[in-house]
Amino acid sequence: MFKRIEHTQIPVTASILDAMRSLEMSGVEIALVMDQAHRLVGIVTDGDLRRALLKGVAMESAVEPHMIREFTRVTPDVGRAEVLDLMQARTLEQIPVVNADGTVAGLHLMHEVVGAIERPNWAVIMAGGKGVRLRPLTEHLPKPMIPVAGRPILERLVLHLVGNGVRRIFLAINYLGHMVEQHFGDGRRFGCRIEYLRETEPLGTGGALSLLPESPTAPLLVMNGDVVTQVDLGGLLDFHSRGNHVATMGVRLYAHTVPFGCVETQRGRITDLVEKPELTRMINTGIYALEPTLLERVPAGAEFPITELFTDCLSRGESVGAYEMAEDWIDVGQREQLRMAMEGMA
């Protein structure tokens, strides 16, 4: 998850020469300065060392006076989207990952956070819904733009896609769509190319796919715009390809506890009693991978639930995959789920 840090750490007693050797060995242009208790007390970058040498500081001099004591750091539980946001906002190439006791857990590197390899896959995020169940929050704000921990839900999804190597993203918009366009623009400041599928009338969870300007050449990612998740999109795409599926649905085990004692009966007699049983089912998470050929089956300009596409594939006997997600996932379409997402990201 994080960059290995064996060669990035130097003691607080190290010299400038020691720091330069660390940079050479690690290849990450940053050294982590540790105290005797192995706690991170500062950082020194390639630029810091060059500035010191230009001032005439000797190579054998202590590095401590030249290290930065106030620096950006994150805890291990901070997600990729938040890390990318910090890097872009503060023009950083590296951010240390620090445990609560001050020890180092790892190092985030920009090229790894945004994805070392750009994927050929495009993504479509359905962001045109009115969010009726969340009124009055959505009376003047589109549902995907509701902030969770200071960042709109839709921005979290975009940054997550970018972090997984997806660089071409289409946002399907309708209700208050201008607010989405104003926020994202062409996507440049988010590290991707963003285009818009403008619905003149609601097209459901799949109809906007007919508005794509051209057909993709690789499996297409489709996501609902009201989910908060860190799903492994690379894992989903790999699963889709390995299984030779025409369509793959992200699924998740959902458990519900019946708040009453339940009774099993047969012919008017009780056969069993179960106190508040827990029922489990696999649910649709609103995250999909589709083969490009399936887009021909989406009717143009008509409301179309994407689940009908899956039903059609099953009726034809085609292989449809179910990718079980282990990562956190919350559908914020209702107030209770939105509250859970906000509390979970606090």
MARVEX-648194 format. One record per residue (C-alpha): residue number from 1; residue in three letters; x, y, z. Coordinates in pm, 1 decimal. Each point is the difference from the previous one (the first is absolute). Example, Ala and Ser with C-alpha at 12.3 -4.5 7.8 and 13.67 -1.06 7.14 Angstrom:
REM MARVEX-648194
+------+------+----------+----------+----------+
: resi : resn :     east :    north :       up :
+------+------+----------+----------+----------+
:    1 :  Ala :   1230.0 :   -450.0 :    780.0 :
:    2 :  Ser :    137.0 :    344.0 :    -66.0 :
+------+------+----------+----------+----------+
***
This chain:
REM MARVEX-648194
+------+------+----------+----------+----------+
: resi : resn :     east :    north :       up :
+------+------+----------+----------+----------+
:    1 :  Met :      0.0 :      0.0 :      0.0 :
:    2 :  Phe :    282.4 :    237.3 :     86.6 :
:    3 :  Lys :    352.9 :     39.0 :   -132.0 :
:    4 :  Arg :    253.6 :   -212.6 :    185.7 :
:    5 :  Ile :    217.8 :    224.3 :    216.3 :
:    6 :  Glu :    313.2 :   -196.3 :     88.2 :
:    7 :  His :    234.8 :    243.5 :   -174.3 :
:    8 :  Thr :   -192.0 :    322.0 :     62.7 :
:    9 :  Gln :     62.6 :     24.9 :    375.3 :
:   10 :  Ile :    304.6 :    170.5 :    149.4 :
:   11 :  Pro :     83.4 :     79.0 :    365.0 :
:   12 :  Val :    -25.6 :    355.5 :    127.7 :
:   13 :  Thr :    379.1 :     -9.9 :     46.6 :
:   14 :  Ala :     59.0 :    -64.2 :   -372.9 :
:   15 :  Ser :    211.1 :    227.9 :   -219.9 :
:   16 :  Ile :    -99.9 :    163.8 :   -324.9 :
:   17 :  Leu :    209.2 :   -263.8 :   -176.3 :
:   18 :  Asp :   -195.9 :   -275.0 :    177.2 :
:   19 :  Ala :   -325.5 :    160.3 :   -114.7 :
:   20 :  Met :    123.5 :     19.2 :   -360.0 :
:   21 :  Arg :     94.7 :   -367.0 :      8.4 :
:   22 :  Ser :   -348.2 :    -80.5 :    130.9 :
:   23 :  Leu :   -158.3 :    184.9 :   -291.9 :
:   24 :  Glu :    223.0 :   -186.6 :   -243.0 :
:   25 :  Met :    -87.5 :   -340.7 :    144.7 :
:   26 :  Ser :   -375.3 :     57.3 :     32.3 :
:   27 :  Gly :    -51.0 :    194.2 :   -321.7 :
:   28 :  Val :   -289.8 :    198.7 :    148.7 :
:   29 :  Glu :    163.6 :    343.2 :     57.1 :
:   30 :  Ile :    -93.7 :     15.7 :    367.8 :
:   31 :  Ala :    164.0 :   -122.0 :    320.3 :
:   32 :  Leu :   -191.0 :    -59.5 :    322.5 :
:   33 :  Val :    188.4 :    121.4 :    307.5 :
:   34 :  Met :    -56.1 :   -221.7 :    304.9 :
:   35 :  Asp :     78.4 :     51.3 :    368.3 :
:   36 :  Gln :    145.5 :   -265.6 :    228.3 :
:   37 :  Ala :   -349.8 :   -136.6 :     72.1 :
:   38 :  His :    -52.7 :    -51.0 :   -376.6 :
:   39 :  Arg :   -256.0 :    280.9 :    -17.8 :
:   40 :  Leu :    -15.4 :    228.2 :   -300.6 :
:   41 :  Val :    119.5 :    347.5 :     98.2 :
:   42 :  Gly :     64.4 :    158.3 :   -338.3 :
:   43 :  Ile :     54.8 :    -42.7 :   -371.2 :
:   44 :  Val :    266.3 :    116.8 :   -239.2 :
:   45 :  Thr :    -40.1 :     12.5 :   -377.7 :
:   46 :  Asp :    240.4 :     13.7 :   -288.7 :
:   47 :  Gly :    -75.5 :    372.1 :    -28.8 :
:   48 :  Asp :     79.0 :     63.3 :    367.8 :
:   49 :  Leu :    340.0 :   -164.6 :    -37.3 :
:   50 :  Arg :     85.4 :    189.3 :   -317.6 :
:   51 :  Arg :    -87.1 :    331.2 :    163.1 :
:   52 :  Ala :    221.3 :    -81.2 :    297.5 :
:   53 :  Leu :    295.2 :    -87.1 :   -224.8 :
:   54 :  Leu :    -45.1 :    318.1 :   -205.2 :
:   55 :  Lys :     33.0 :    195.8 :    324.7 :
:   56 :  Gly :    340.1 :   -161.7 :     53.5 :
:   57 :  Val :   -102.1 :   -250.7 :    266.3 :
:   58 :  Ala :    249.8 :   -288.5 :     16.0 :
:   59 :  Met :   -109.1 :   -352.7 :    -93.6 :
:   60 :  Glu :    105.2 :   -123.4 :    343.4 :
:   61 :  Ser :   -225.6 :    251.3 :    177.5 :
:   62 :  Ala :   -303.0 :   -121.5 :    193.4 :
:   63 :  Val :   -321.6 :    -23.0 :   -199.9 :
:   64 :  Glu :   -220.7 :     93.8 :    297.4 :
:   65 :  Pro :     20.1 :    381.5 :    -44.9 :
:   66 :  His :   -118.4 :    -39.1 :   -358.4 :
:   67 :  Met :   -290.5 :   -239.6 :     50.3 :
:   68 :  Ile :   -365.3 :    104.6 :     -6.0 :
:   69 :  Arg :   -171.6 :    -56.4 :    335.2 :
:   70 :  Glu :   -350.7 :    109.2 :   -105.4 :
:   71 :  Phe :   -105.7 :   -215.8 :   -292.6 :
:   72 :  Thr :   -309.9 :   -165.9 :   -146.4 :
:   73 :  Arg :    -63.8 :   -352.0 :    124.4 :
:   74 :  Val :   -295.0 :   -240.6 :      3.9 :
:   75 :  Thr :   -106.2 :   -294.6 :    211.8 :
:   76 :  Pro :    -27.9 :   -351.3 :   -148.7 :
:   77 :  Asp :   -380.0 :     18.2 :    -21.9 :
:   78 :  Val :     -5.3 :    300.7 :   -234.8 :
:   79 :  Gly :   -127.6 :   -103.3 :   -343.0 :
:   80 :  Arg :    157.8 :     48.4 :   -340.0 :
:   81 :  Ala :   -239.8 :    281.6 :    -94.6 :
:   82 :  Glu :     94.5 :    205.6 :    305.0 :
:   83 :  Val :    371.5 :    -58.0 :    -62.0 :
:   84 :  Leu :    -29.0 :    105.3 :   -362.2 :
:   85 :  Asp :   -194.5 :    308.9 :    101.9 :
:   86 :  Leu :    274.2 :    101.7 :    245.7 :
:   87 :  Met :    272.4 :    -58.0 :   -255.5 :
:   88 :  Gln :   -173.3 :    209.9 :   -262.1 :
:   89 :  Ala :    -97.7 :    277.5 :    240.6 :
:   90 :  Arg :    349.7 :     31.9 :    150.2 :
:   91 :  Thr :    205.9 :    -97.8 :   -307.2 :
:   92 :  Leu :    159.4 :   -298.9 :    172.3 :
:   93 :  Glu :    158.5 :   -308.2 :   -154.4 :
:   94 :  Gln :     27.5 :   -196.3 :    326.8 :
:   95 :  Ile :   -199.9 :    -21.6 :    323.1 :
:   96 :  Pro :    116.9 :   -211.4 :    296.2 :
:   97 :  Val :   -245.5 :   -239.5 :    162.0 :
:   98 :  Val :     37.4 :     27.4 :    378.3 :
:   99 :  Asn :   -148.2 :   -213.6 :    276.0 :
:  100 :  Ala :   -153.8 :    152.1 :    313.2 :
:  101 :  Asp :    323.2 :    -63.5 :    194.2 :
:  102 :  Gly :    208.4 :    195.0 :   -252.1 :
:  103 :  Thr :    155.6 :   -301.1 :   -170.1 :
:  104 :  Val :     -4.3 :    -21.2 :   -377.9 :
:  105 :  Ala :   -240.2 :   -238.7 :   -174.2 :
:  106 :  Gly :     91.2 :     88.8 :   -356.6 :
:  107 :  Leu :     33.6 :    269.1 :   -262.1 :
:  108 :  His :   -251.9 :    108.9 :   -262.3 :
:  109 :  Leu :    154.1 :     94.0 :   -335.5 :
:  110 :  Met :   -189.0 :    207.2 :   -255.6 :
:  111 :  His :     64.9 :   -232.0 :   -294.0 :
:  112 :  Glu :   -127.8 :   -296.2 :    201.1 :
:  113 :  Val :   -306.6 :    180.3 :    135.6 :
:  114 :  Val :   -117.1 :    110.7 :   -345.6 :
:  115 :  Gly :     84.2 :   -339.9 :   -144.0 :
:  116 :  Ala :    333.2 :    -97.8 :   -146.2 :
:  117 :  Ile :   -171.7 :   -126.0 :   -314.7 :
:  118 :  Glu :   -281.0 :    183.0 :   -175.6 :
:  119 :  Arg :   -283.8 :   -239.3 :    -73.0 :
:  120 :  Pro :   -173.2 :     -3.8 :   -339.1 :
:  121 :  Asn :   -335.9 :    -28.6 :    174.8 :
:  122 :  Trp :   -248.6 :    287.9 :      7.2 :
:  123 :  Ala :   -248.0 :     61.0 :    277.3 :
:  124 :  Val :   -354.6 :    136.1 :      5.5 :
:  125 :  Ile :   -139.6 :    135.8 :    325.7 :
:  126 :  Met :   -377.5 :     40.2 :     17.5 :
:  127 :  Ala :    -47.0 :    338.5 :    167.8 :
:  128 :  Gly :   -332.9 :    127.4 :   -130.9 :
:  129 :  Gly :   -244.5 :   -108.7 :    269.0 :
:  130 :  Lys :   -213.1 :    244.4 :    198.8 :
:  131 :  Gly :     61.6 :   -158.2 :    339.8 :
:  132 :  Val :   -363.7 :     36.3 :    104.9 :
:  133 :  Arg :     48.3 :   -207.3 :    317.5 :
:  134 :  Leu :    267.9 :    241.0 :    122.1 :
:  135 :  Arg :   -205.9 :    318.7 :    -25.8 :
:  136 :  Pro :     36.7 :    275.8 :    109.4 :
:  137 :  Leu :    378.5 :    -64.3 :    -35.8 :
:  138 :  Thr :    -45.4 :    -49.8 :   -372.8 :
:  139 :  Glu :   -235.0 :    288.3 :    -74.8 :
:  140 :  His :    290.5 :    219.7 :   -107.0 :
:  141 :  Leu :    281.0 :   -254.8 :    -26.0 :
:  142 :  Pro :     23.1 :   -315.7 :   -214.0 :
:  143 :  Lys :     23.8 :   -313.8 :    211.5 :
:  144 :  Pro :    350.1 :   -102.2 :   -120.0 :
:  145 :  Met :    132.1 :    343.3 :    103.6 :
:  146 :  Ile :    -99.5 :    -40.4 :    366.2 :
:  147 :  Pro :    322.8 :     27.6 :    198.6 :
:  148 :  Val :    121.8 :   -288.3 :    213.9 :
:  149 :  Ala :    287.8 :    102.1 :    231.6 :
:  150 :  Gly :     46.9 :    321.1 :   -195.7 :
:  151 :  Arg :      7.2 :   -148.9 :   -350.5 :
:  152 :  Pro :   -291.9 :    -64.1 :   -239.5 :
:  153 :  Ile :    -90.2 :   -365.9 :    -46.2 :
:  154 :  Leu :     53.4 :     32.8 :   -374.6 :
:  155 :  Glu :    347.4 :    145.3 :     47.9 :
:  156 :  Arg :     91.0 :   -297.2 :    216.2 :
:  157 :  Leu :   -104.0 :   -232.9 :   -281.1 :
:  158 :  Val :    193.1 :    195.9 :   -262.9 :
:  159 :  Leu :    317.1 :      1.8 :    211.2 :
:  160 :  His :    -40.4 :   -371.3 :     71.1 :
:  161 :  Leu :    -23.9 :    -72.7 :   -372.4 :
:  162 :  Val :    306.9 :    212.6 :    -69.9 :
:  163 :  Gly :    185.0 :   -180.2 :    277.5 :
:  164 :  Asn :    -79.1 :   -328.3 :   -174.4 :
:  165 :  Gly :    142.1 :    118.1 :   -331.4 :
:  166 :  Val :   -325.4 :    106.1 :   -171.8 :
:  167 :  Arg :     58.7 :    326.2 :   -186.4 :
:  168 :  Arg :   -311.5 :     45.0 :   -216.8 :
:  169 :  Ile :   -317.7 :     49.3 :    201.0 :
:  170 :  Phe :   -351.9 :     83.6 :   -115.5 :
:  171 :  Leu :   -246.6 :    157.8 :    242.0 :
:  172 :  Ala :   -366.3 :    -57.5 :    -86.4 :
:  173 :  Ile :   -182.2 :    309.8 :    122.9 :
:  174 :  Asn :   -352.7 :    138.7 :      3.2 :
:  175 :  Tyr :   -139.3 :    155.3 :    320.6 :
:  176 :  Leu :    208.4 :    309.6 :     87.5 :
:  177 :  Gly :    263.5 :   -131.9 :   -236.0 :
:  178 :  His :    155.2 :    343.9 :    -45.9 :
:  179 :  Met :    126.5 :    -18.4 :    358.2 :
:  180 :  Val :    184.6 :   -322.2 :    -80.9 :
:  181 :  Glu :    153.9 :    154.9 :   -312.0 :
:  182 :  Gln :    108.3 :    311.0 :    189.3 :
:  183 :  His :    174.3 :   -209.1 :    262.0 :
:  184 :  Phe :    182.2 :   -246.9 :   -225.0 :
:  185 :  Gly :     54.1 :    191.5 :   -322.7 :
:  186 :  Asp :    205.5 :   -206.0 :   -244.1 :
:  187 :  Gly :    148.3 :   -206.0 :    282.3 :
:  188 :  Arg :    353.8 :    128.4 :    -41.1 :
:  189 :  Arg :     44.8 :     99.7 :    362.5 :
:  190 :  Phe :   -108.9 :   -349.5 :    104.8 :
:  191 :  Gly :    255.3 :   -170.0 :   -222.1 :
:  192 :  Cys :   -240.3 :   -127.6 :   -264.3 :
:  193 :  Arg :   -218.3 :     90.1 :   -296.6 :
:  194 :  Ile :   -364.0 :     55.9 :     90.4 :
:  195 :  Glu :   -282.2 :     14.0 :   -256.0 :
:  196 :  Tyr :   -371.8 :     34.7 :     55.3 :
:  197 :  Leu :   -297.4 :   -207.7 :   -109.5 :
:  198 :  Arg :   -282.1 :    253.3 :     24.6 :
:  199 :  Glu :   -341.9 :   -156.5 :     48.4 :
:  200 :  Thr :   -285.9 :    217.3 :   -123.0 :
:  201 :  Glu :   -233.3 :   -227.1 :    197.9 :
:  202 :  Pro :     69.3 :   -269.1 :    261.0 :
:  203 :  Leu :    144.3 :   -313.2 :   -162.4 :
:  204 :  Gly :     19.0 :   -226.2 :    303.1 :
:  205 :  Thr :    307.5 :   -185.7 :    121.3 :
:  206 :  Gly :    113.2 :   -110.1 :   -345.7 :
:  207 :  Gly :   -162.5 :    211.6 :   -271.3 :
:  208 :  Ala :    277.8 :    261.1 :     -3.4 :
:  209 :  Leu :    236.7 :   -262.9 :   -141.4 :
:  210 :  Ser :   -167.0 :     61.2 :   -336.1 :
:  211 :  Leu :    139.0 :    356.0 :      9.0 :
:  212 :  Leu :    364.5 :   -105.4 :    -13.1 :
:  213 :  Pro :    160.7 :    173.7 :   -300.8 :
:  214 :  Glu :    178.9 :   -317.0 :   -107.6 :
:  215 :  Ser :     39.5 :   -359.3 :    105.5 :
:  216 :  Pro :    283.6 :    -86.2 :    239.5 :
:  217 :  Thr :    261.9 :   -255.7 :    -95.9 :
:  218 :  Ala :     32.4 :   -151.7 :    348.5 :
:  219 :  Pro :   -251.0 :   -103.0 :    268.6 :
:  220 :  Leu :   -196.7 :    299.1 :    123.8 :
:  221 :  Leu :    -34.9 :     79.7 :    370.2 :
:  222 :  Val :   -342.7 :    129.3 :    103.2 :
:  223 :  Met :    -71.2 :    134.8 :    347.2 :
:  224 :  Asn :   -292.2 :    157.5 :    180.2 :
:  225 :  Gly :     86.1 :    352.5 :    110.4 :
:  226 :  Asp :   -129.8 :    -43.1 :    355.2 :
:  227 :  Val :    235.5 :   -264.5 :    138.4 :
:  228 :  Val :    291.6 :     50.4 :    236.6 :
:  229 :  Thr :    249.8 :   -279.7 :    -49.1 :
:  230 :  Gln :    364.3 :    -95.6 :    -36.4 :
:  231 :  Val :    -73.6 :   -305.0 :   -214.8 :
:  232 :  Asp :    300.3 :   -154.5 :   -175.4 :
:  233 :  Leu :    -93.0 :     94.6 :   -355.8 :
:  234 :  Gly :    308.2 :   -169.9 :   -138.8 :
:  235 :  Gly :   -109.3 :   -319.0 :    169.6 :
:  236 :  Leu :   -348.5 :     36.9 :   -147.2 :
:  237 :  Leu :    135.8 :     47.3 :   -353.9 :
:  238 :  Asp :    244.0 :   -290.2 :     36.3 :
:  239 :  Phe :   -280.1 :   -223.7 :    128.1 :
:  240 :  His :   -217.2 :    105.8 :   -294.1 :
:  241 :  Ser :    271.2 :    -80.5 :   -255.2 :
:  242 :  Arg :    111.7 :   -328.2 :    156.3 :
:  243 :  Gly :   -355.7 :   -129.1 :      1.0 :
:  244 :  Asn :    -68.3 :    102.3 :   -360.9 :
:  245 :  His :   -320.0 :    161.9 :    123.0 :
:  246 :  Val :   -207.8 :    228.7 :   -219.8 :
:  247 :  Ala :   -106.6 :    189.8 :    310.8 :
:  248 :  Thr :    110.1 :     -1.0 :    362.7 :
:  249 :  Met :   -185.5 :    139.9 :    297.9 :
:  250 :  Gly :    166.4 :    106.0 :    323.4 :
:  251 :  Val :   -186.9 :   -178.1 :    278.4 :
:  252 :  Arg :     22.7 :      6.1 :    376.6 :
:  253 :  Leu :   -135.7 :   -211.3 :    281.8 :
:  254 :  Tyr :   -273.3 :    186.7 :    186.3 :
:  255 :  Ala :   -123.0 :   -112.6 :    340.5 :
:  256 :  His :   -329.0 :    104.1 :    158.7 :
:  257 :  Thr :   -112.0 :    -96.6 :    347.7 :
:  258 :  Val :   -374.2 :    -55.3 :     27.9 :
:  259 :  Pro :   -102.1 :    195.9 :    312.8 :
:  260 :  Phe :   -253.8 :   -264.2 :    108.9 :
:  261 :  Gly :     -2.0 :   -360.0 :    103.3 :
:  262 :  Cys :    -88.6 :   -208.2 :   -307.2 :
:  263 :  Val :   -220.5 :   -308.1 :    -12.3 :
:  264 :  Glu :     18.1 :   -296.0 :   -237.6 :
:  265 :  Thr :   -336.6 :   -168.7 :    -50.6 :
:  266 :  Gln :   -141.4 :   -298.3 :   -183.1 :
:  267 :  Arg :   -369.3 :    -88.1 :    -24.7 :
:  268 :  Gly :    -94.2 :    230.9 :    283.2 :
:  269 :  Arg :    269.5 :   -123.8 :    238.7 :
:  270 :  Ile :    320.6 :    169.1 :    111.7 :
:  271 :  Thr :    303.9 :   -196.8 :   -108.9 :
:  272 :  Asp :    274.7 :    239.1 :    108.1 :
:  273 :  Leu :     68.8 :    331.6 :    171.2 :
:  274 :  Val :    286.1 :    228.8 :   -102.1 :
:  275 :  Glu :     66.0 :    313.5 :    202.5 :
:  276 :  Lys :     88.1 :    304.1 :   -215.9 :
:  277 :  Pro :    171.6 :   -191.7 :   -281.2 :
:  278 :  Glu :    256.1 :    160.8 :   -229.2 :
:  279 :  Leu :    -81.8 :    -26.5 :   -369.1 :
:  280 :  Thr :    275.4 :     38.4 :   -260.3 :
:  281 :  Arg :    -20.5 :     62.8 :   -373.5 :
:  282 :  Met :    235.0 :    112.1 :   -274.6 :
:  283 :  Ile :    -95.5 :    351.1 :   -113.8 :
:  284 :  Asn :     73.2 :    209.6 :   -306.3 :
:  285 :  Thr :    250.3 :    277.8 :     85.1 :
:  286 :  Gly :    -61.0 :    209.6 :   -312.5 :
:  287 :  Ile :    351.5 :    -64.2 :   -135.1 :
:  288 :  Tyr :     38.5 :   -184.0 :   -330.5 :
:  289 :  Ala :    238.9 :   -102.8 :   -276.6 :
:  290 :  Leu :   -148.1 :    -36.8 :   -347.3 :
:  291 :  Glu :    135.6 :   -125.9 :   -329.6 :
:  292 :  Pro :    -21.8 :    273.3 :   -267.6 :
:  293 :  Thr :   -228.1 :   -214.5 :   -220.3 :
:  294 :  Leu :   -274.9 :     22.0 :    262.8 :
:  295 :  Leu :    -45.0 :    372.6 :    -65.9 :
:  296 :  Glu :   -178.8 :    -87.8 :   -324.5 :
:  297 :  Arg :   -282.0 :   -144.3 :    211.3 :
:  298 :  Val :    -67.4 :    325.3 :    187.8 :
:  299 :  Pro :   -298.4 :    178.2 :   -160.6 :
:  300 :  Ala :     69.0 :    355.9 :   -111.9 :
:  301 :  Gly :   -177.9 :    281.1 :    184.7 :
:  302 :  Ala :   -211.0 :   -228.3 :    220.5 :
:  303 :  Glu :     -6.5 :    -67.2 :    371.8 :
:  304 :  Phe :    187.5 :   -322.4 :     53.2 :
:  305 :  Pro :     92.8 :   -173.4 :    327.4 :
:  306 :  Ile :    347.3 :   -149.8 :    -31.5 :
:  307 :  Thr :   -124.0 :   -315.3 :    173.8 :
:  308 :  Glu :   -208.5 :    -71.8 :   -312.1 :
:  309 :  Leu :    327.3 :    -31.5 :   -188.0 :
:  310 :  Phe :    112.1 :   -268.5 :    244.3 :
:  311 :  Thr :   -335.7 :   -177.5 :    -28.1 :
:  312 :  Asp :     35.3 :      2.3 :   -379.3 :
:  313 :  Cys :    348.5 :   -152.4 :     22.5 :
:  314 :  Leu :   -128.6 :   -276.3 :    226.5 :
:  315 :  Ser :   -291.4 :    -74.5 :   -235.3 :
:  316 :  Arg :    251.5 :    -45.9 :   -283.2 :
:  317 :  Gly :    205.2 :   -243.1 :    205.0 :
:  318 :  Glu :    298.7 :    234.6 :     12.0 :
:  319 :  Ser :    252.9 :     -3.2 :    281.8 :
:  320 :  Val :    -78.1 :    263.1 :    265.4 :
:  321 :  Gly :    248.0 :     44.1 :    284.2 :
:  322 :  Ala :    -56.8 :     85.8 :    366.5 :
:  323 :  Tyr :    303.0 :    171.0 :    154.0 :
:  324 :  Glu :    -29.4 :    -13.4 :    377.7 :
:  325 :  Met :    127.8 :    322.1 :    156.8 :
:  326 :  Ala :    181.4 :    -15.0 :    332.1 :
:  327 :  Glu :     60.6 :    375.1 :     25.9 :
:  328 :  Asp :   -223.5 :    252.4 :    175.7 :
:  329 :  Trp :   -306.5 :    100.0 :   -197.7 :
:  330 :  Ile :   -292.3 :    225.8 :     87.7 :
:  331 :  Asp :   -290.8 :    102.3 :   -222.1 :
:  332 :  Val :    -89.8 :    350.0 :    117.0 :
:  333 :  Gly :   -338.7 :     15.3 :   -168.8 :
:  334 :  Gln :   -178.9 :     24.2 :    335.7 :
:  335 :  Arg :     58.8 :    217.9 :    304.4 :
:  336 :  Glu :    106.1 :   -283.4 :    230.1 :
:  337 :  Gln :    263.4 :   -124.5 :   -245.9 :
:  338 :  Leu :    121.6 :    356.8 :    -58.7 :
:  339 :  Arg :     37.9 :     48.3 :    375.2 :
:  340 :  Met :    197.0 :   -325.0 :     23.2 :
:  341 :  Ala :    230.8 :    111.5 :   -281.3 :
:  342 :  Met :     60.0 :    337.3 :    164.2 :
:  343 :  Glu :     72.8 :   -155.7 :    338.1 :
:  344 :  Gly :    223.7 :   -265.9 :   -152.8 :
:  345 :  Met :    211.2 :    261.5 :   -181.4 :
:  346 :  Ala :     18.4 :    241.0 :    294.0 :
+------+------+----------+----------+----------+
***
